[in-house]
Amino acid sequence: MSTQAMRVASPPAGATSLRNRVRTMLAAGVDLLFPPACATCGKGGNRICPSCAQLVTPVPDTICMQCGRVQATRRATCAQCQAAGPSPLQRVRAAALHTTPLREWIHLLKYEDRPDLAPDLARYLAAALALPDWDGMRQSIDAVVPVALHAQRRRERGYNQSELLAAALCRR
């Protein structure tokens, strides 16, 4: 997948760039003084260490190709999608199951002020996209679009986690 094929929708130029630059510089300074440690096991060197990353549960190949639900057997679409009939939704796919430790990392990113985890999670997403399971899908990705976050939530959090993930993924 070319980097040109992956674009991220972003706010108008300058809207959040100063805040992001300051946050990046502060994070780099903190990393120099206090090297990163794994968010799960505490091992130094990475925010998500390779050992903990291997504990993430990959999506099985028995998923609905339309909605992404895990099914008992392998078939193109699940019973719910078949019953619902035609849908404008063509395909939904997750990089991994929402179980520990991935669930913990997402919680930290969203609710525990850990935007520093976004690049590591994006690295995991990029690795998942490189797997053979995604061969047919990679070519059809036109854009990576972050999910909008309510303005109040963005003010409280100081960032949109999906925007951070999308931007980090597109930089890969």
Backbone as CSV, one residue per row, in Angstrom:
resi,resn,N_x,N_y,N_z,CA_x,CA_y,CA_z,C_x,C_y,C_z
1,MET,0.851,-1.165,0.000,0.000,0.000,0.000,0.895,1.225,0.000
2,SER,0.665,2.116,-0.908,1.503,3.302,-0.983,1.053,4.334,0.039
3,THR,1.986,5.197,0.414,1.627,6.245,1.367,0.684,7.240,0.721
4,GLN,0.716,7.337,-0.624,-0.216,8.222,-1.307,-1.637,7.695,-1.206
5,ALA,-1.797,6.383,-1.142,-3.132,5.794,-1.063,-3.752,6.009,0.306
6,MET,-2.924,6.223,1.311,-3.445,6.420,2.662,-3.345,7.890,3.022
7,ARG,-4.497,8.517,3.176,-4.538,9.916,3.576,-5.385,10.008,4.828
8,VAL,-5.125,10.986,5.610,-5.934,11.195,6.810,-6.615,12.554,6.705
9,ALA,-7.915,12.551,6.966,-8.650,13.809,6.999,-8.205,14.563,8.240
10,SER,-7.918,15.841,8.108,-7.403,16.588,9.253,-8.096,17.938,9.362
11,PRO,-8.005,18.552,10.532,-8.607,19.868,10.719,-7.855,20.903,9.895
12,PRO,-8.407,22.099,9.757,-7.727,23.153,9.000,-6.311,23.379,9.521
13,ALA,-5.424,23.755,8.611,-4.019,23.969,8.971,-3.909,24.936,10.141
14,GLY,-3.093,24.567,11.105,-2.849,25.410,12.256,-3.826,25.235,13.400
15,ALA,-4.942,24.553,13.169,-5.960,24.416,14.217,-5.423,23.700,15.444
16,THR,-4.710,22.637,15.234,-4.162,21.902,16.376,-2.661,21.698,16.257
17,SER,-2.050,22.248,15.215,-0.640,21.960,14.973,0.275,22.483,16.083
18,LEU,0.014,23.656,16.617,0.869,24.185,17.678,0.786,23.304,18.917
19,ARG,-0.422,22.933,19.308,-0.600,22.060,20.471,0.123,20.733,20.244
20,ASN,-0.002,20.171,19.050,0.649,18.891,18.766,2.166,19.019,18.780
21,ARG,2.693,20.131,18.240,4.144,20.319,18.247,4.676,20.447,19.667
22,VAL,3.977,21.212,20.484,4.395,21.373,21.881,4.328,20.033,22.595
23,ARG,3.244,19.296,22.381,3.083,17.981,23.009,4.206,17.033,22.572
24,THR,4.557,17.062,21.290,5.621,16.196,20.776,6.967,16.562,21.386
25,MET,7.251,17.860,21.478,8.525,18.291,22.065,8.600,17.925,23.542
26,LEU,7.515,18.129,24.258,7.495,17.760,25.676,7.669,16.253,25.854
27,ALA,7.000,15.476,25.008,7.109,14.016,25.096,8.542,13.566,24.826
28,ALA,9.202,14.194,23.845,10.589,13.837,23.546,11.494,14.169,24.729
29,GLY,11.259,15.305,25.358,12.049,15.679,26.532,11.834,14.728,27.694
30,VAL,10.596,14.356,27.921,10.285,13.403,28.994,10.940,12.057,28.702
31,ASP,10.914,11.625,27.430,11.547,10.351,27.063,13.044,10.359,27.347
32,LEU,13.684,11.524,27.175,15.114,11.610,27.471,15.373,11.468,28.966
33,LEU,14.542,12.123,29.760,14.718,12.065,31.212,14.224,10.751,31.810
34,PHE,13.115,10.276,31.296,12.493,9.043,31.795,12.188,8.146,30.602
35,PRO,13.093,7.245,30.253,12.870,6.380,29.089,11.539,5.629,29.206
36,PRO,10.891,5.394,28.061,9.583,4.734,28.087,9.650,3.318,28.644
37,ALA,8.530,2.909,29.221,8.379,1.544,29.736,7.077,0.982,29.185
38,CYS,7.027,-0.316,29.040,5.846,-0.992,28.503,4.625,-0.685,29.369
39,ALA,3.526,-0.324,28.721,2.283,0.003,29.423,1.679,-1.208,30.113
40,THR,2.098,-2.414,29.714,1.542,-3.629,30.307,2.452,-4.219,31.377
41,CYS,3.702,-4.491,31.021,4.589,-5.206,31.950,5.612,-4.305,32.641
42,GLY,5.783,-3.074,32.148,6.723,-2.152,32.766,8.161,-2.298,32.295
43,LYS,8.434,-3.242,31.408,9.788,-3.442,30.888,10.230,-2.188,30.131
44,GLY,11.450,-1.738,30.381,11.963,-0.524,29.771,12.268,-0.659,28.295
45,GLY,12.218,0.475,27.599,12.616,0.520,26.198,11.500,0.827,25.225
46,ASN,10.316,0.298,25.454,9.185,0.501,24.544,7.918,0.762,25.344
47,ARG,7.037,1.552,24.764,5.744,1.770,25.425,4.873,0.523,25.339
48,ILE,5.073,-0.236,24.278,4.442,-1.550,24.118,5.572,-2.476,23.694
49,CYS,5.985,-3.353,24.596,7.140,-4.206,24.301,6.736,-5.346,23.359
50,PRO,7.700,-5.898,22.623,7.403,-6.992,21.698,6.748,-8.198,22.372
51,SER,7.158,-8.513,23.597,6.566,-9.665,24.297,5.078,-9.454,24.548
52,CYS,4.709,-8.271,24.996,3.289,-7.980,25.259,2.507,-7.848,23.957
53,ALA,3.143,-7.308,22.920,2.465,-7.190,21.625,2.086,-8.564,21.082
54,GLN,2.897,-9.575,21.388,2.587,-10.929,20.919,1.384,-11.530,21.633
55,LEU,0.958,-10.929,22.744,-0.201,-11.423,23.483,-1.527,-10.948,22.895
56,VAL,-1.470,-10.028,21.941,-2.685,-9.529,21.298,-3.308,-10.666,20.489
57,THR,-4.626,-10.824,20.618,-5.345,-11.899,19.928,-5.701,-11.457,18.514
58,PRO,-5.125,-12.119,17.502,-5.459,-11.745,16.126,-6.911,-12.101,15.796
59,VAL,-7.446,-11.434,14.803,-8.803,-11.725,14.350,-8.779,-13.072,13.630
60,PRO,-9.680,-13.993,14.002,-9.708,-15.284,13.314,-10.207,-15.123,11.878
61,ASP,-9.980,-16.127,11.059,-10.423,-16.024,9.666,-11.906,-16.362,9.498
62,THR,-12.603,-16.608,10.590,-14.039,-16.905,10.524,-14.857,-15.652,10.832
63,ILE,-14.550,-14.570,10.137,-15.289,-13.330,10.379,-16.197,-13.020,9.197
64,CYS,-17.241,-12.266,9.481,-18.130,-11.785,8.433,-17.362,-10.742,7.623
65,MET,-17.330,-10.897,6.324,-16.580,-9.968,5.481,-17.275,-8.616,5.340
66,GLN,-18.529,-8.522,5.799,-19.228,-7.239,5.730,-19.103,-6.464,7.034
67,CYS,-19.492,-7.074,8.160,-19.517,-6.325,9.426,-18.331,-6.631,10.339
68,GLY,-17.600,-7.719,10.084,-16.432,-8.055,10.888,-16.706,-8.903,12.112
69,ARG,-17.971,-9.307,12.333,-18.299,-10.165,13.487,-17.604,-11.515,13.367
70,VAL,-17.131,-12.015,14.507,-16.551,-13.359,14.537,-17.701,-14.356,14.443
71,GLN,-17.546,-15.348,13.564,-18.557,-16.380,13.355,-17.996,-17.732,13.779
72,ALA,-18.876,-18.699,13.975,-18.444,-20.047,14.360,-17.761,-20.749,13.194
73,THR,-18.242,-20.511,11.980,-17.656,-21.146,10.800,-17.309,-20.084,9.765
74,ARG,-16.473,-20.460,8.833,-16.047,-19.511,7.803,-17.095,-19.441,6.689
75,ARG,-17.650,-18.261,6.510,-18.552,-17.993,5.388,-18.473,-16.498,5.107
76,ALA,-18.911,-16.103,3.941,-18.723,-14.716,3.513,-19.412,-13.706,4.423
77,THR,-20.693,-13.901,4.717,-21.411,-12.950,5.560,-22.147,-13.680,6.669
78,CYS,-22.308,-12.998,7.783,-22.984,-13.592,8.937,-24.503,-13.583,8.731
79,ALA,-25.196,-14.301,9.587,-26.656,-14.398,9.494,-27.315,-13.029,9.639
80,GLN,-26.779,-12.183,10.532,-27.365,-10.856,10.736,-27.267,-10.000,9.473
81,CYS,-26.122,-10.029,8.808,-25.951,-9.237,7.584,-26.808,-9.797,6.453
82,GLN,-26.911,-11.119,6.371,-27.763,-11.728,5.351,-29.217,-11.341,5.577
83,ALA,-29.662,-11.362,6.839,-31.053,-11.021,7.162,-31.338,-9.541,6.926
84,ALA,-30.352,-8.694,7.145,-30.541,-7.251,6.990,-30.642,-6.829,5.530
85,GLY,-30.134,-7.647,4.628,-30.179,-7.302,3.210,-29.063,-6.356,2.817
86,PRO,-29.201,-5.729,1.643,-28.149,-4.845,1.137,-27.843,-3.703,2.114
87,SER,-26.575,-3.362,2.183,-26.132,-2.307,3.088,-25.112,-1.423,2.379
88,PRO,-25.108,-0.127,2.688,-24.066,0.733,2.117,-22.686,0.404,2.693
89,LEU,-22.675,-0.282,3.831,-21.425,-0.697,4.460,-20.862,-1.881,3.681
90,GLN,-19.683,-1.704,3.099,-19.100,-2.765,2.293,-18.255,-3.724,3.109
91,ARG,-17.448,-3.181,4.022,-16.557,-4.060,4.762,-16.044,-3.368,6.017
92,VAL,-16.010,-4.121,7.116,-15.431,-3.655,8.373,-14.451,-4.721,8.816
93,ARG,-13.286,-4.289,9.247,-12.284,-5.260,9.675,-11.469,-4.675,10.811
94,ALA,-11.250,-5.460,11.836,-10.405,-5.051,12.961,-9.024,-5.673,12.794
95,ALA,-8.027,-5.039,13.361,-6.665,-5.568,13.312,-6.474,-6.690,14.322
96,ALA,-7.279,-6.674,15.393,-7.169,-7.684,16.453,-8.469,-7.691,17.247
97,LEU,-8.641,-8.726,18.056,-9.809,-8.778,18.928,-9.618,-7.814,20.093
98,HIS,-10.696,-7.243,20.559,-10.654,-6.253,21.641,-10.571,-6.977,22.985
99,THR,-9.423,-7.602,23.227,-9.167,-8.338,24.466,-7.851,-7.835,25.059
100,THR,-7.536,-8.297,26.256,-6.292,-7.919,26.916,-5.115,-8.453,26.105
101,PRO,-4.049,-7.724,25.914,-3.687,-6.405,26.433,-4.157,-5.234,25.558
102,LEU,-4.629,-5.514,24.341,-5.049,-4.429,23.449,-6.127,-3.567,24.092
103,ARG,-7.080,-4.196,24.760,-8.151,-3.446,25.428,-7.555,-2.459,26.438
104,GLU,-6.541,-2.894,27.185,-5.891,-2.015,28.168,-5.217,-0.826,27.488
105,TRP,-4.532,-1.079,26.381,-3.822,-0.003,25.682,-4.801,1.029,25.138
106,ILE,-5.905,0.553,24.581,-6.915,1.475,24.058,-7.503,2.301,25.200
107,HIS,-7.760,1.663,26.325,-8.283,2.377,27.495,-7.283,3.445,27.960
108,LEU,-6.013,3.085,28.015,-4.984,4.051,28.418,-4.938,5.235,27.454
109,LEU,-4.987,4.954,26.168,-4.952,6.007,25.153,-6.157,6.937,25.288
110,LYS,-7.336,6.352,25.466,-8.559,7.153,25.486,-8.826,7.850,26.816
111,TYR,-8.614,7.157,27.920,-9.096,7.664,29.206,-8.019,7.967,30.245
112,GLU,-6.788,7.566,29.996,-5.731,7.759,30.995,-4.631,8.702,30.506
113,ASP,-4.961,9.561,29.539,-4.027,10.576,29.038,-2.708,9.971,28.568
114,ARG,-2.812,8.965,27.694,-1.612,8.323,27.158,-1.549,8.436,25.634
115,PRO,-1.548,9.661,25.079,-1.444,9.803,23.631,-0.121,9.273,23.093
116,ASP,0.856,9.087,23.979,2.154,8.550,23.575,2.052,7.112,23.070
117,LEU,0.943,6.428,23.353,0.765,5.050,22.880,0.326,4.987,21.415
118,ALA,-0.168,6.093,20.865,-0.694,6.088,19.495,0.317,5.588,18.460
119,PRO,1.576,6.051,18.457,2.519,5.538,17.451,2.765,4.032,17.574
120,ASP,2.803,3.514,18.801,3.012,2.077,18.988,1.800,1.286,18.504
121,LEU,0.607,1.787,18.780,-0.602,1.125,18.292,-0.680,1.213,16.769
122,ALA,-0.262,2.335,16.203,-0.237,2.477,14.745,0.758,1.502,14.125
123,ARG,1.881,1.274,14.803,2.857,0.301,14.308,2.226,-1.087,14.266
124,TYR,1.435,-1.417,15.302,0.740,-2.703,15.316,-0.274,-2.775,14.165
125,LEU,-1.024,-1.692,13.945,-1.986,-1.666,12.843,-1.282,-1.853,11.501
126,ALA,-0.158,-1.172,11.317,0.593,-1.293,10.066,1.081,-2.721,9.863
127,ALA,1.533,-3.363,10.936,1.979,-4.761,10.836,0.810,-5.668,10.476
128,ALA,-0.364,-5.410,11.055,-1.547,-6.212,10.732,-1.933,-6.019,9.269
129,LEU,-1.861,-4.788,8.778,-2.189,-4.517,7.376,-1.233,-5.211,6.416
130,ALA,-0.027,-5.497,6.863,0.965,-6.152,6.012,0.766,-7.665,5.921
131,LEU,-0.079,-8.222,6.780,-0.308,-9.672,6.778,-1.049,-10.106,5.518
132,PRO,-0.821,-11.353,5.075,-1.499,-11.851,3.874,-3.025,-11.784,3.949
133,ASP,-3.594,-11.900,5.153,-5.058,-11.832,5.309,-5.630,-10.538,4.734
134,TRP,-4.827,-9.501,4.700,-5.299,-8.188,4.264,-4.991,-7.907,2.796
135,ASP,-4.407,-8.874,2.085,-4.004,-8.637,0.699,-5.123,-8.038,-0.148
136,GLY,-6.307,-8.621,-0.090,-7.412,-8.130,-0.903,-7.938,-6.783,-0.465
137,MET,-7.757,-6.458,0.795,-8.293,-5.196,1.315,-7.340,-4.021,1.139
138,ARG,-6.052,-4.264,1.238,-5.079,-3.161,1.182,-5.260,-2.308,-0.067
139,GLN,-5.474,-2.962,-1.195,-5.576,-2.225,-2.455,-6.832,-1.360,-2.525
140,SER,-7.837,-1.699,-1.719,-9.095,-0.945,-1.784,-9.172,0.184,-0.756
141,ILE,-8.121,0.389,0.027,-8.135,1.475,1.014,-7.805,2.784,0.302
142,ASP,-8.772,3.682,0.302,-8.575,4.984,-0.332,-8.149,6.048,0.670
143,ALA,-8.617,5.920,1.891,-8.323,6.937,2.898,-8.424,6.328,4.288
144,VAL,-7.673,6.898,5.200,-7.788,6.560,6.616,-8.415,7.790,7.257
145,VAL,-9.625,7.631,7.763,-10.380,8.767,8.280,-10.645,8.557,9.764
146,PRO,-10.152,9.453,10.611,-10.419,9.309,12.046,-11.885,9.589,12.356
147,VAL,-12.387,8.916,13.361,-13.759,9.128,13.807,-13.811,10.448,14.569
148,ALA,-14.816,11.240,14.262,-14.959,12.534,14.930,-15.189,12.329,16.427
149,LEU,-14.696,13.262,17.204,-14.857,13.234,18.652,-15.644,14.478,19.051
150,HIS,-16.605,14.322,19.925,-17.402,15.462,20.375,-16.464,16.553,20.902
151,ALA,-16.794,17.795,20.597,-15.944,18.927,20.976,-15.677,18.972,22.478
152,GLN,-16.679,18.685,23.283,-16.499,18.684,24.743,-15.486,17.621,25.165
153,ARG,-15.608,16.420,24.596,-14.688,15.326,24.932,-13.273,15.679,24.482
154,ARG,-13.157,16.301,23.319,-11.829,16.691,22.830,-11.190,17.726,23.759
155,ARG,-11.975,18.677,24.234,-11.445,19.670,25.181,-10.995,18.994,26.472
156,GLU,-11.800,18.058,26.968,-11.450,17.352,28.205,-10.172,16.542,28.032
157,ARG,-10.082,15.820,26.922,-8.968,14.914,26.678,-7.741,15.650,26.160
158,GLY,-7.972,16.701,25.375,-6.861,17.441,24.785,-6.413,16.889,23.447
159,TYR,-7.016,15.819,22.985,-6.669,15.212,21.705,-7.785,14.258,21.291
160,ASN,-7.785,13.915,20.006,-8.698,12.908,19.469,-7.858,11.666,19.205
161,GLN,-8.088,10.602,19.965,-7.252,9.410,19.863,-7.297,8.786,18.471
162,SER,-8.439,8.815,17.806,-8.501,8.209,16.475,-7.728,9.050,15.462
163,GLU,-7.688,10.360,15.665,-6.894,11.226,14.803,-5.401,10.942,14.988
164,LEU,-4.978,10.753,16.231,-3.574,10.418,16.499,-3.198,9.092,15.846
165,LEU,-4.072,8.093,15.974,-3.803,6.781,15.374,-3.742,6.872,13.854
166,ALA,-4.725,7.556,13.258,-4.763,7.674,11.797,-3.530,8.404,11.276
167,ALA,-3.160,9.495,11.927,-1.985,10.257,11.490,-0.711,9.423,11.623
168,ALA,-0.567,8.710,12.738,0.624,7.869,12.938,0.654,6.726,11.931
169,LEU,-0.500,6.159,11.623,-0.560,5.072,10.642,-0.165,5.578,9.256
170,CYS,-0.631,6.760,8.901,-0.320,7.310,7.580,1.146,7.714,7.440
171,ARG,1.812,7.982,8.552,3.244,8.305,8.505,4.101,7.066,8.287
172,ARG,3.540,5.892,8.458,4.314,4.651,8.326,4.494,4.273,6.884
